[in-house]
Amino acid sequence: MKNSKLLLLALLNSLGASAYIAAVVLLMTNAQKFFGSANNFLGSAAILLLFVISATIIGLLVLGRPGHLYFNGFKRDGIVLLICTTIFLFIIMMAVFGALVLLK
């Protein structure tokens, strides 16, 4: 696979993960408005279910395609895609931290 296609896939994976993270954060910051105070069994179950589903979705976004490539004989491409996705996620994280410093 061409390096430019791997870079594009890595960027799309990291942007998808970032968008999903932003959606979960939006839900969590506004959860009390949507659901009220949930200091009971259902509230705890909902948080744990959200955690498990989030781990699955992020795992698929970050590891899904690299794993598929790796286990289908494209080992170099799978490793490069995983590394590039991680680098893009790091760059996005640093941009968020930069925005937090600027907005302080």
C-alpha positions, 0 to 999 in steps of 0.5 A: 500500500502506498505511504500516502494512502497509509497516512490518509487512513491514519489521519482518518482513524485519528480524526474519527477517534477524536470525534468519538471522544468529543461526543462522549465528553459532550454527553458526559458534561451534559448527562445531568441535564439529559438524565438528571441525577443518577446516583443509583444502579442504573447510573453506574451501569450506564457509565460502565457500559459507556466505558466498555463500548468506548473502549471497543470503538476506540480499539476498532478505530485505532487497531482494527485496520492495522490488525487486519493488514498485519494478519493478512500478510501486510505486516509492514503496512499494518505497523506503519499505519498503527504508528502513524495513527498514534502519531496523529493522535499525539498531535491532536492531544498536543493541540488540545493541551495547547488550546487549554493553555491558551484558554487558561 
